[in-house]
Amino acid sequence: MRLTPFLITLSLGLAPAPALAQTATAEPVFSPDEVRAHVEFLADDLLGGRDNGTEGFDIAARYVSSRFDAMGFKPGGTQGWYQPVNIADYVLDADKPASITVGTKAFAGDEDVLFGPSPLYGDETQILTADAVFVGHGREEDYAGLDVTGKFVVTLIGNPPGTPPGALDRPAIAGKHGALGTIYLITPDNLKGAFPWAQAVGYFQQPQSNWLDAKGFPKGENPGLKIGAYVKGAAADAMFKGAPMSAAQLYAALATPEAKTGSFALKQRLTLQRTSIVTIKKSSNVIGVLPGSDPRLANEYVVLSAHLDHEGTQPDIEGEDKIFNGAMDNAAGVASMLEAARAFTQTGKRPRRSILFVALTAEEDGLIGSEYLARYPVTGSGKVVADVNLDMPILLYDFQDVVAFGAEHSTLGPIVERAAAKMGVTLSPDPMPEEQLFLRSDHYSFVKAGVPSVFLVTGFKNGGEKAFRDFLKTNYHKVTDDIRQPFDWKAGAKFAKINYLIAREIADADQEPRWYAGNSFGERYAKDAPKAPRPAGAPATAPARSPAVITIPVPAKN
Ligand SMILES: [Zn+2]
């Protein structure tokens, strides 16, 4: 893509805005041109696709902070407008294949052993030799009477009978017992369902990304393990040779209803070898604060979030255009968020609660910026009471309905309904539950921190279905998600307005949003928070996971 037409927009975009904050009118006006100008800037080739850790992202971040500044917001980061995040990119060194040696026989090359890369051991080959202990399902009680200090533990994957999904943190337990590393035994049964090996190989060949805490540990976790691996087939047979149970006997025992295997030391000494390549990058969330007007509520915060990053420039792809501009994903969301933010400054009436406007980094690498913000809040003694997230609204048609992911789980539902009704927009049920969209954007980091959250997308009515499906097929995460798409900027203003109305009502309400009683997200992540009675028709549980979604069950934390 050529960029000359946008150079003009660029220079205008950086000029100070004309005193927007001072214009007080009763009802805010939402401007299609404001939305257009933001998208044109953010999706420009000059920003190179806004990948976190690049200058293009930093320019986008500076653009957003300058808009926050012009709107009269307060810097809300830990360094002015910014909350810096250290991000590790790490990948296995393809030239130095990882391996497990059992006795004298080496297994390598993804056939029967599989490793993920590690962010902790870059550019040095790890070679670790030790004894191994089979610890069954890897629960606390499975370690009874065993000494695993300095040894590898070999454990099953999946949920043992009677353990709720996700409740078992095997690396944490292994680390607590002083294990050197974890080896996950992938049974023939696992291969048919929970652990599709070929997909897992593909997954672990990809570069991984994670945020690092101040000590350099990914996601702030360090169970103390140095290595992790998955084994199956001949490698597993060799590891269990001479043990109280052979691998085959183990698989047979697991096929019984009790699934009892016991725990025992293995006879074979193992050597695990792996080389990872690690790159550490710095990027930032950009945060502006509009302080609340009600002294009793001002220490409660409503977050309006939109991820600013996209997939950057990828020189290796075919064709002349190498830039993933991310016009819809998510320049459109950031632009709508900025326009909703501007609306708050136009009314002359500050919201009762404080609002945190956030342009997030590294969503595309796995919700990294939002997870970091949820883990390290910037609100001091204040509390985040809701997140309204904007991600990839399809601004190609005059939407007549919206889908509000998360609305059915909390009292945010009726708020969304009222906002939509004010605009003559209807609420539609999730047309693609198999896509699991509620779990796939930044609001989910807030959900995991116990915060009721909602995430709107434009609906299927009035040509929306075709627009959405065509976008997914043709432009989603492709270089063609750029400014040349036939944007409907009025839809951008409309999308800003509905999100504004939602955030405004949350901010002005007497009571903060609450999870519905019995809702699985609320029960799991906000156990002790007060709940609202569940209205008829609201679901108690999350939708079942689609079998098409690959479940890599136990990421090796090392
Ligand atoms: Zn994306």
Boltz pocket constraint, residues with backbone or C-beta under 6 A from the ligand:
constraints:
  - pocket:
      binder: B
      contacts: [[A, 329], [A, 364], [A, 477]]
      max_distance: 6.0
